[in-house]
Amino acid sequence: MLRKGMQMLNDPFKNKGTAFTIEERKKYGLLGLLPSCVRTIEEQADEIYRLYQSKNSRIEQRHLLMEVFNTNRTLFFYLMEKHIAEFMPVVYDPVIAEAIEQYNERYIKPQDAAYLSIEHPDLIKEELADAADGRDIRLIVVTDAEGILGIGDWGVNGVDISVGKLMVYTAAAGIDPSQVLPVSIDAGTNNEKLLKSANYLGNRIKRVEGQPYFDFIDKFVDAVEGLFPKSLLHFEDFGRGTAARILDKYQDKILTFNDDIQGTGIIALAGVLGAMNISKEKLTDQTFLTFGAGTAGMGIANMLYDELIRQGLTPEEAKKHFYLVDKQGLLFDDTPGLTPKQKPFTRQRSEFANADELTNLLAVVKAVHPTVMIGTSTQPGSFDEVVVKEMAAHTSRPVIFPLSNPTKLAEAKAADLLKWTDGKALIATGIPVKDIEYNGTVYQIGQANNALIYPGVGFGALAAEAKVLNDNMLAAAAHALSGLVDPEKPGAAVLPPVSKLTEFSKRVAERVAESAIDQGLSGNGSTDAKKVVEEKIWKPRYESVSFHLCE
């Protein structure tokens, strides 16, 4: 049994390190366990930041920040608060992809995650309870890691994505980090590299599929609802064949969210609405081409479709505005292997004189003249000069969103898109891009990062204790975000910058909570959205004031 002081130092939710005052050291049995000097959180943060700056690579910087995270959550989030734009790509996308690939080799601590094995469905409830350790869990991010970012199936290594997602929730929106739980569902992996690796820490079995898999998911959801009835269950990076099915089953029954489908859809809609604010065009006049018709692509198409209906179009009229392009080319109603989500948006071959030739992106662009082109394909460089110039020849302000990430998988570079369209393109990317100067104008490039939206969405739903998270609440989030761009500024971005993440996450949370209240979906009887959001925000501050003894 660890002595009381060591227990506190080993608890990242309670540990303050050298910030424990002399009185606290006496109270908690910490005498002799820390150096004499008492430091403030500001001094601790400055020291860590200097060390951070000394690292030679972003992956080394991430390892340092994760050490802080593992030992002192308050200090970690205090640092995030001060350097959020700088830290975001390091603790999350794109550097997290490298961390996931190295997970086995660098595993030290479970980071308070729950690891659930598909081979032990009878232990789910016990495993969740053990991981929670009596904490009041309000937010769970779960992944089975079949579709991690743009790098594919990474099995149990993908738990880092759940941990990273929850970091962003706290840093951006202010959810109490002691109330979150990352979860890994280890259903096996089809990644041969992992299966053959002696270092791999997960089940060395092919992915379990079909009914046994969905039975496990059902047991998991039941356990979550039983143990944590006031929690939001966030599904992350599930595969094309499972994500939509799980969401469809549960979205009207429990408080749940799928970031790859709904989050990506919201951020894309917000970006397109921001682009419309700049171009002064109507959303209902646009022709949408989605390149990549998987989980993310279909989430985007559905969100845009719903918005067209909200703006007055009939379902039949709205669907005519969409063209889906996947690996087969343009998706027709007779294309083999269509998913349930793709089928409503397919076209008929009779619409085209050259239907059999529409097997590549350029051919489709020539045929349909899209005004909005969104890439979720993970096919690097697919929005090439020929494709982009063809698109730009038929619209004055082409809206082009190469959203695939990490960097190596992006459909195009923002600088190239500006060059190929003579500065007319309205761009959002899936990765952070520095300002670009072109022909005397400085262009700010919006990052269509789900981190801009899901923290506020989830926090707003939790603040209102919403029973479900429905399409009206998601639309409220998109409109809240799109309303923050300056359409009159030359080179203005279609989305607000990550540096203001905390500000607009609060705005989004308020709008989502307000929507829940207006619809009668709030579970706490609240009527003031701003008040319930403000009351729930956690701040990274030590509970008692430290003082400096090292003059």
C-alpha positions in Angstrom: 0.0 0.0 0.0 1.4 3.4 -1.1 1.7 6.0 1.7 -0.8 8.9 1.4 1.7 11.3 -0.1 2.8 9.0 -2.8 -0.8 8.2 -3.7 -1.4 11.9 -4.3 1.8 12.4 -6.4 0.8 9.4 -8.5 -2.8 10.7 -9.1 -2.7 13.0 -12.1 -6.0 14.6 -11.1 -4.7 15.7 -7.7 -0.9 16.0 -8.2 0.5 19.6 -8.2 4.2 18.6 -8.0 6.4 21.4 -6.7 3.3 23.7 -6.4 2.2 22.0 -3.1 2.7 24.5 -0.3 4.4 23.7 3.0 0.9 23.5 4.6 -0.3 21.1 2.0 2.8 19.0 2.2 2.1 18.6 6.0 -1.6 17.9 5.4 -1.1 15.3 2.7 1.9 13.5 3.9 4.2 15.0 1.3 7.0 16.1 3.6 10.4 14.9 2.3 8.8 13.8 -1.0 9.4 17.0 -3.0 12.3 19.5 -3.4 12.1 22.5 -1.0 11.2 25.1 -3.5 7.5 25.9 -3.9 6.5 27.0 -7.4 3.4 28.6 -8.8 1.6 27.0 -11.7 2.9 29.9 -13.9 6.5 29.1 -13.0 5.9 25.4 -13.7 4.3 26.1 -17.0 7.2 28.4 -18.1 9.7 25.8 -17.2 7.9 23.1 -19.2 7.4 25.4 -22.2 11.2 26.2 -22.3 11.9 22.5 -22.3 9.2 22.0 -25.0 11.0 24.5 -27.2 14.3 22.8 -26.8 13.0 19.5 -28.4 14.2 18.8 -31.9 11.0 17.3 -33.4 7.3 17.5 -32.9 7.1 13.9 -31.8 9.6 14.6 -29.1 7.5 17.6 -28.1 4.5 15.4 -27.9 6.3 12.8 -25.7 7.2 15.6 -23.3 3.6 16.9 -23.1 2.3 13.4 -22.6 4.7 13.0 -19.6 3.1 16.1 -18.1 -0.4 14.8 -18.9 0.3 11.5 -17.2 1.5 13.2 -14.0 -0.4 16.5 -13.7 -3.6 17.1 -15.6 -4.1 20.6 -14.3 -0.6 21.7 -15.4 -1.0 20.1 -18.8 -4.3 21.9 -19.5 -2.9 25.2 -18.1 -0.2 24.8 -20.7 -2.7 24.0 -23.4 -4.8 27.0 -22.5 -1.7 29.3 -23.0 -0.5 27.6 -26.2 -3.5 26.0 -27.8 -2.8 26.8 -31.4 0.8 25.7 -31.1 0.0 22.5 -29.1 -3.1 21.3 -31.0 -1.2 19.7 -34.0 1.3 18.2 -31.6 -1.1 16.5 -29.1 -3.6 15.7 -31.8 -3.6 15.6 -35.6 -1.2 15.3 -37.4 1.5 14.2 -34.9 -0.8 11.8 -33.2 -0.7 9.6 -36.3 3.0 9.0 -35.7 2.4 8.3 -32.0 -0.2 5.7 -32.8 2.2 3.9 -35.2 4.8 3.9 -32.3 2.4 3.0 -29.6 3.6 -0.5 -28.8 7.2 0.5 -28.6 6.6 3.5 -26.4 3.8 2.1 -24.1 4.4 3.1 -20.5 1.0 4.0 -18.9 -2.6 3.3 -19.9 -3.5 7.0 -19.5 -6.6 6.1 -17.5 -8.1 4.3 -20.5 -10.4 1.3 -20.4 -9.3 -1.6 -22.7 -12.1 -3.9 -23.7 -11.4 -7.2 -25.4 -13.9 -8.7 -27.7 -12.8 -12.1 -26.4 -14.2 -11.2 -22.9 -17.7 -9.7 -23.4 -18.6 -10.8 -19.9 -16.0 -8.4 -18.3 -17.1 -5.2 -20.0 -18.9 -3.7 -17.1 -16.2 -4.6 -14.6 -13.5 -3.3 -16.9 -15.3 0.1 -17.3 -15.9 0.4 -13.6 -12.2 -0.4 -12.8 -11.0 2.2 -15.3 -13.4 4.9 -14.0 -12.3 4.2 -10.4 -15.3 5.8 -8.8 -15.1 9.0 -10.9 -18.3 10.6 -12.2 -17.9 9.9 -15.9 -19.8 12.3 -18.2 -18.0 11.8 -21.5 -16.6 8.7 -23.1 -14.7 8.6 -26.4 -14.5 5.0 -27.7 -12.7 3.7 -30.7 -12.1 0.3 -32.3 -9.4 1.9 -34.4 -10.5 0.4 -37.7 -10.3 3.7 -39.6 -7.7 5.9 -37.8 -7.4 9.3 -39.5 -5.9 8.5 -42.9 -3.6 5.6 -41.7 -6.1 2.8 -41.4 -6.5 -0.1 -39.0 -4.2 0.2 -36.0 -5.9 -2.0 -33.5 -5.4 -1.3 -29.8 -2.8 1.4 -30.7 -5.7 3.6 -31.7 -6.5 4.2 -28.0 -4.3 7.3 -28.4 -7.0 8.8 -30.6 -9.6 8.5 -27.7 -7.1 10.1 -25.3 -6.3 12.9 -27.8 -9.9 13.6 -28.5 -10.6 14.0 -24.8 -7.7 16.3 -24.4 -9.2 18.6 -27.0 -12.6 18.4 -25.3 -11.1 19.8 -22.1 -8.7 22.3 -23.7 -11.3 23.7 -26.0 -14.6 23.5 -24.1 -13.6 23.0 -20.5 -15.0 19.6 -19.6 -13.6 18.4 -16.3 -10.8 15.9 -17.2 -11.7 13.8 -14.2 -15.1 13.2 -15.8 -13.8 11.7 -19.0 -13.0 8.1 -20.0 -11.1 7.0 -23.1 -12.1 3.5 -24.3 -10.4 1.1 -26.7 -12.5 -1.8 -28.1 -10.0 -4.4 -29.2 -11.9 -6.4 -31.8 -8.7 -7.6 -33.5 -7.0 -6.1 -36.4 -6.5 -6.7 -40.1 -3.2 -4.8 -40.1 -0.7 -7.6 -41.0 2.2 -5.5 -39.6 0.7 -5.5 -36.2 -0.4 -9.2 -36.3 3.2 -10.2 -37.1 4.8 -7.8 -34.6 6.1 -9.3 -31.3 5.6 -5.9 -29.7 1.9 -5.6 -30.5 -0.1 -5.3 -27.3 -3.6 -6.1 -28.7 -5.4 -9.3 -29.7 -3.4 -11.0 -32.5 -6.6 -12.0 -34.3 -8.3 -10.9 -37.5 -11.0 -8.4 -36.9 -14.2 -9.9 -35.6 -17.1 -8.9 -37.9 -20.8 -9.4 -38.3 -23.2 -10.2 -35.5 -20.7 -11.2 -32.8 -19.1 -7.7 -33.2 -22.4 -5.9 -33.0 -23.5 -8.0 -30.0 -20.3 -6.8 -28.3 -21.2 -3.2 -29.1 -24.7 -3.6 -27.7 -23.3 -5.0 -24.4 -20.8 -2.1 -24.3 -23.6 0.5 -24.7 -25.8 -1.2 -22.1 -22.9 -1.2 -19.6 -22.2 2.5 -20.3 -25.8 3.4 -19.8 -26.0 1.4 -16.6 -22.7 2.7 -15.1 -22.7 6.3 -16.4 -26.3 7.3 -17.2 -25.6 11.0 -17.6 -22.7 10.5 -20.1 -22.2 11.3 -23.7 -21.0 8.4 -25.7 -18.7 9.6 -28.5 -17.7 7.0 -31.2 -14.5 7.7 -33.0 -12.7 6.2 -36.1 -14.9 3.1 -36.5 -14.9 1.5 -40.0 -17.0 2.2 -43.0 -19.2 -0.9 -42.4 -19.9 -0.2 -38.7 -19.9 3.5 -37.9 -23.1 4.4 -39.6 -24.9 1.3 -38.5 -24.0 2.0 -34.8 -25.1 5.6 -35.1 -28.4 4.8 -36.8 -29.2 2.3 -34.0 -28.5 4.6 -31.1 -28.7 8.2 -32.0 -32.4 8.5 -31.2 -32.2 6.4 -28.0 -29.2 7.7 -26.1 -26.9 10.8 -25.9 -24.4 9.8 -28.6 -22.2 11.3 -31.3 -20.1 10.0 -34.1 -17.4 12.5 -34.9 -16.4 11.0 -38.3 -19.9 11.2 -39.6 -21.5 14.1 -37.7 -18.5 16.1 -36.7 -17.0 16.1 -40.2 -20.4 17.0 -41.6 -20.8 19.9 -39.2 -17.4 21.4 -39.9 -17.8 21.0 -43.6 -21.2 22.7 -43.5 -19.8 25.5 -41.4 -17.0 26.0 -43.9 -19.3 26.0 -46.9 -21.7 28.5 -45.1 -18.6 30.6 -44.3 -17.7 30.5 -48.0 -21.2 31.6 -49.0 -20.9 34.5 -46.7 -17.7 35.6 -48.6 -18.9 34.9 -52.1 -22.5 36.2 -51.4 -23.9 33.2 -53.2 -26.8 31.0 -52.1 -26.2 27.5 -50.7 -29.2 26.3 -52.7 -27.5 27.3 -56.0 -24.4 25.1 -55.4 -23.4 21.8 -57.0 -21.6 19.6 -54.6 -19.0 16.9 -55.5 -17.8 14.7 -52.7 -14.6 12.9 -53.6 -14.4 10.0 -51.2 -17.8 8.5 -50.3 -16.9 6.7 -47.1 -17.9 7.5 -43.5 -16.7 11.1 -43.6 -17.8 11.9 -47.2 -21.3 10.6 -46.5 -21.5 12.5 -43.2 -20.7 15.7 -45.2 -23.2 14.9 -47.9 -26.0 14.2 -45.4 -25.3 17.4 -43.4 -25.3 19.6 -46.5 -28.5 17.8 -47.8 -30.3 18.5 -44.5 -29.3 22.2 -44.7 -30.7 22.5 -48.2 -34.0 21.2 -47.0 -33.9 23.6 -44.0 -33.4 26.4 -46.6 -36.5 25.4 -48.5 -35.7 22.7 -51.0 -37.7 19.5 -51.2 -35.8 16.2 -50.6 -36.0 15.4 -54.3 -34.7 18.8 -55.2 -31.9 18.7 -52.6 -30.6 15.3 -53.8 -30.1 16.7 -57.4 -27.3 18.9 -56.1 -25.0 16.0 -55.1 -22.5 13.9 -57.0 -20.5 11.2 -55.1 -17.2 10.1 -56.5 -15.4 7.1 -55.0 -12.8 4.6 -56.2 -15.2 3.4 -58.9 -15.8 6.9 -60.2 -19.2 8.6 -60.1 -21.6 6.4 -58.1 -24.6 5.3 -60.0 -27.7 3.5 -58.7 -26.3 0.2 -60.3 -22.8 0.6 -59.0 -21.8 -2.7 -57.2 -21.1 -2.6 -53.5 -23.0 0.6 -52.5 -23.5 1.2 -48.8 -26.9 2.1 -47.4 -25.7 5.7 -46.9 -24.5 6.1 -50.5 -27.6 4.7 -52.2 -29.9 7.8 -51.7 -27.3 10.1 -53.4 -26.5 8.0 -56.5 -27.2 9.2 -60.0 -28.8 7.4 -63.0 -26.7 6.6 -66.0 -29.4 8.0 -68.3 -28.5 11.5 -67.0 -25.2 11.3 -69.0 -24.4 10.6 -72.6 -20.9 9.3 -71.5 -21.8 7.6 -68.2 -19.4 4.7 -68.9 -16.5 7.2 -69.1 -17.2 8.8 -65.7 -14.7 6.6 -63.8 -12.2 9.3 -62.7 -12.4 12.7 -61.0 -11.5 14.8 -64.0 -14.2 13.2 -66.2 -16.8 13.8 -63.5 -15.7 17.5 -63.0 -16.0 18.1 -66.7 -19.5 16.5 -66.8 -21.1 18.1 -63.7 -19.3 21.4 -63.2 -19.2 21.4 -59.4 -19.1 24.7 -57.5 -18.1 22.9 -54.2 -15.6 20.1 -54.2 -14.8 18.3 -51.0 -12.1 15.7 -50.6 -12.2 12.9 -48.0 -10.5 10.4 -50.3 -7.0 10.0 -48.7 -5.7 10.1 -52.3 -2.8 12.6 -52.2 -2.7 15.1 -55.0 -6.0 14.1 -56.6 -7.1 17.7 -56.8 -4.4 18.4 -59.4 -4.0 21.5 -61.6 -6.0 20.1 -64.5 -9.0 19.2 -62.3 -8.9 22.5 -60.4 -8.6 24.6 -63.5 -11.5 22.7 -65.1 -13.6 23.4 -62.1 -12.6 27.0 -61.9 -13.5 27.6 -65.6 -17.2 27.1 -64.7 -17.6 29.0 -61.4 -16.3 32.4 -60.2 -15.5 31.4 -56.6 -14.8 27.7 -56.5 -15.1 26.2 -53.0 -12.4 23.5 -52.6 -11.9 21.6 -49.4 -9.1 19.0 -49.5 -9.8 17.5 -46.0 -7.9 14.3 -46.0 -5.2 14.1 -43.3 -2.5 13.7 -42.2 -0.5 16.0 -44.5 0.9 13.3 -46.8 -2.7 12.3 -47.7 -4.1 15.7 -48.6 -5.9 16.0 -52.0 -4.1 19.3 -52.7 -2.0 22.1 -51.1 -3.7 25.4 -50.4 -0.9 27.4 -52.1 -1.4 25.4 -55.3 -5.2 25.9 -55.2 -4.8 29.7 -54.9 -2.2 29.7 -57.8 -4.4 27.5 -60.1 -7.5 29.7 -59.5 -5.8 33.0 -59.5 -6.6 33.6 -55.8 -10.4 32.9 -56.3 -10.7 29.6 -54.5 -12.3 29.5 -51.1 -10.4 26.9 -49.3 -10.5 24.8 -46.1 -8.0 22.1 -45.4 -7.8 19.2 -43.0 -4.4 20.2 -41.7 -3.1 23.5 -40.3 -1.8 25.9 -43.0 0.1 29.1 -42.4 -1.1 32.4 -44.1 -0.3 32.5 -47.8 0.6 35.7 -49.7 -0.5 35.7 -53.3 -0.5 38.7 -55.6 -0.3 41.1 -52.7 -3.1 39.6 -50.7 -2.6 37.6 -47.5 -4.9 34.6 -47.5 -5.9 32.9 -44.3 -6.7 29.2 -44.8 -9.5 27.8 -42.6 -8.7 24.4 -41.0 -11.7 22.2 -41.3 -10.6 20.3 -38.2 -13.3 18.6 -36.3 -11.7 20.0 -33.1 -13.3 23.3 -34.0 -16.7 21.9 -33.5 -17.1 18.7 -31.5 -15.9 20.1 -28.1 -18.6 22.7 -28.2 -21.2 20.3 -29.5 -20.5 17.7 -26.8 -20.1 20.2 -24.0 -23.4 22.0 -24.9 -25.3 18.7 -24.9 -23.8 17.7 -21.5 -24.4 21.1 -20.0 -28.1 20.9 -20.9 -28.2 17.2 -19.9 -29.7 16.6 -23.3 -31.5 13.3 -23.8 -30.3 13.0 -27.4 -28.1 14.9 -29.8 -30.2 15.5 -32.9 -29.8 17.1 -36.3 -31.2 20.5 -35.2 -28.6 20.7 -32.5 -25.9 19.9 -35.0 -27.1 22.5 -37.4 -27.1 25.1 -34.6 -23.5 24.3 -34.1 -22.6 24.7 -37.7 -24.3 28.1 -38.0 -22.7 29.3 -34.7 -19.2 28.6 -36.2 -19.9 30.0 -39.7 -21.1 33.3 -38.2 -17.6 34.0 -36.8 -15.9 34.7 -40.1 -15.3 38.2 -41.5 -16.6 38.1 -45.1 -15.5 41.5 -46.0 -11.8 41.0 -45.2 -9.6 40.3 -48.3 -8.2 36.8 -48.1 -10.6 35.9 -45.2 -10.7 32.3 -44.0 -14.0 30.4 -44.4 -13.6 29.2 -40.8 -12.3 30.9 -37.6 -8.7 30.1 -36.5 -7.7 27.4 -34.0 -6.1 30.2 -31.8 -9.7 31.2 -30.9 -10.8 27.7 -30.2 -11.9 28.2 -26.6 -13.9 31.3 -27.5 -16.0 29.8 -30.2 -16.3 26.4 -28.5 -18.2 28.3 -25.8 -20.4 29.9 -28.4 -21.1 26.6 -30.1 -21.9 25.0 -26.7 -24.4 27.7 -25.9 -26.1 27.3 -29.2 -26.3 23.5 -28.8 -27.6 23.8 -25.3 -30.1 26.4 -26.4 -31.4 24.1 -29.2 -31.8 21.3 -26.7 -33.8 23.6 -24.3 -36.0 24.9 -27.1 -36.8 21.4 -28.2 -37.7 20.3 -24.7 -34.8 17.8 -24.7 -33.0 19.2 -21.7 -32.9 16.8 -18.7 -32.1 19.4 -16.0 -35.0 21.8 -16.5 -32.7 24.6 -17.4 -33.9 27.6 -19.4 -30.8 29.7 -19.6 -28.2 28.1 -22.0 -25.5 30.6 -21.3 -25.8 30.0 -17.6 -25.7 26.2 -17.7 -22.6 26.3 -20.0 -20.8 28.8 -17.9 -21.5 26.9 -14.7 -20.0 23.7 -16.1 -16.7 25.0 -17.5 -13.7 23.6 -15.7 -10.6 25.8 -15.4 -7.0 24.5 -15.1 -6.2 26.1 -11.7 -4.8 24.6 -8.5 -7.4 24.5 -5.8 -5.4 26.4 -3.3 -3.0 29.3 -3.9 0.6 28.4 -4.1 3.3 30.9 -3.0 6.9 31.3 -4.0 9.7 30.5 -1.6 12.7 30.6 -3.9 13.8 34.2 -3.9 
